Amino acid sequence: MIDYNQIEIEHSVHLFNKRDLVLVSGKNAKVWDVDGREYIDCTTGQGVASLGHSNPAVVKAIREQAGKLITCSGSFSNDKRALFMQKLIDITPDNLTQVFLCNSGAESVEAALKFARFSTKKTGFICAMRNFHGRTFGALSATFTPAYKKDFEPVVPGFQFVPYNDFEKLKSQVSDDTAAILLEAVQGEGGVNLGQKEYFQQVRRLCDEKNILLIIDEVQTGFCRTGRMFAFEHFDIQPDMICLAKAMAGGVPMGAVVCSDKIKMKPGKHGTTFGGNPLACAAGLAAIEFMQKENIESQSEKKGKYILGKLSQIKSNRIREIRQIGLMIGIELKEKVQPFIAALQKEGVLAIPAGPTVLRLLPPLTISYEELDFVLDKVQQVLGK
Ligand SMILES: Cc1ncc(COP(=O)(O)O)c(C=O)c1O
């Protein structure tokens, strides 16, 4: 029998610690390995398969579009891209009127940073400690964690870091050269740290007073993950740009920046070959229509509350704190999380860490209550030991 795991280990640039599991198929919340073993997937490819694996509406759209037109440069218009852009404008606040389509979260952050510098003619950015915005040079420069940047310096200059949810500290760093403030509404990779409404409202007011752009990175939180279409909706604010990716096209690689008319770009100042290709746009359109038709926002909110209720009853002195918003769940432990992730995998549940001590669950928003109960039983079993 072919050892796919070994082949990948041998031939990959060594960047991932492999989990010794070869996944070959998936359906909604379930995935199967090469030996036919079933798992409930609470990783969803780092929050991508929010509508479940191989969501039938998305699959249908991809199949149809693949037979029609897969690629179409931004120099031409395209029916699916036009409809998809219209959809993004419809589901975002009224002040957001322009869309840039790309292929990943880091690319969306890169674009937003360039748009901010070009449109404001200022160079500085203020970002939060314990954030994560991606691995490319601009996005990496906006990311705090020194371990990610060490060995790749010099990174792009102009980034300052302040504690998350501390308005006075942020305000003290603002200067005449601050182009934008870039924040996640919930810090996903940093440990599922929830943003506070009052903080975000204060930041919004400060940006208005000082003519600074507010960029919200919704790459992980967007598209109903937190019980709202976008997490900033919990704060009653309107950002100047939002960065999107992960769940936006039902699993097909895609990213976007949705911008207000404060962003004024010119042809040639940024670009992409694959961004906005009709295949991804068709998938994205089907994904958002599915979210709207199935009221995925409210499913996410209700299931999140259900999980929190059950998790709160778990008796385990290993747990320091549980943080939850919609179906974004972080269980902070008093010890390293990795052995518990491995134990859950043995029990048929795939979970991911968020930093060294946080067990993160990002199940599909379409997961059934029965499957949630299975996951919760296993979490109880593993943490209770
Ligand atoms: C908030 C946030 N921004 C940006 C990124 C980078 O996205 P990508 O891995 O698609 O480049 C991530 C990835 O985890 C993320 O969580």
The ligand as an SDF file (V2000), in Angstrom:
LIG
                    3D

 16 16  0  0  0  0  0  0  0  0999 V2000
   -6.7610   36.5890   10.9180 C   0  0  0  0  0  0  0  0  0  0  0  0
   -5.9240   36.0000    9.8380 C   0  0  0  0  0  0  0  0  0  0  0  0
   -5.4120   36.8120    8.8960 N   0  0  0  0  0  0  0  0  0  0  0  0
   -4.6700   36.3280    7.8880 C   0  0  0  0  0  0  0  0  0  0  0  0
   -4.3790   34.9850    7.8010 C   0  0  0  0  0  0  0  0  0  0  0  0
   -3.5300   34.4680    6.6780 C   0  0  0  0  0  0  0  0  0  0  0  0
   -4.3300   33.7600    5.7790 O   0  0  0  0  0  0  0  0  0  0  0  0
   -3.6800   32.7620    4.7060 P   0  0  0  0  0  0  0  0  0  0  0  0
   -3.1460   31.6010    5.4610 O   0  0  0  0  0  0  0  0  0  0  0  0
   -4.8460   32.4010    3.8180 O   0  0  0  0  0  0  0  0  0  0  0  0
   -2.6440   33.5270    3.9900 O   0  0  0  0  0  0  0  0  0  0  0  0
   -4.8770   34.1070    8.7670 C   0  0  0  0  0  0  0  0  0  0  0  0
   -4.5690   32.6660    8.7110 C   0  0  0  0  0  0  0  0  0  0  0  0
   -4.7520   31.9210    9.6330 O   0  0  0  0  0  0  0  0  0  0  0  0
   -5.6770   34.6270    9.8120 C   0  0  0  0  0  0  0  0  0  0  0  0
   -6.1730   33.8380   10.7720 O   0  0  0  0  0  0  0  0  0  0  0  0
  1  2  1  0
  2  3  1  0
  2 15  2  0
  3  4  2  0
  4  5  1  0
  5  6  1  0
  5 12  2  0
  6  7  1  0
  7  8  1  0
  8  9  2  0
  8 10  1  0
  8 11  1  0
 12 13  1  0
 12 15  1  0
 13 14  2  0
 15 16  1  0
M  END
$$$$
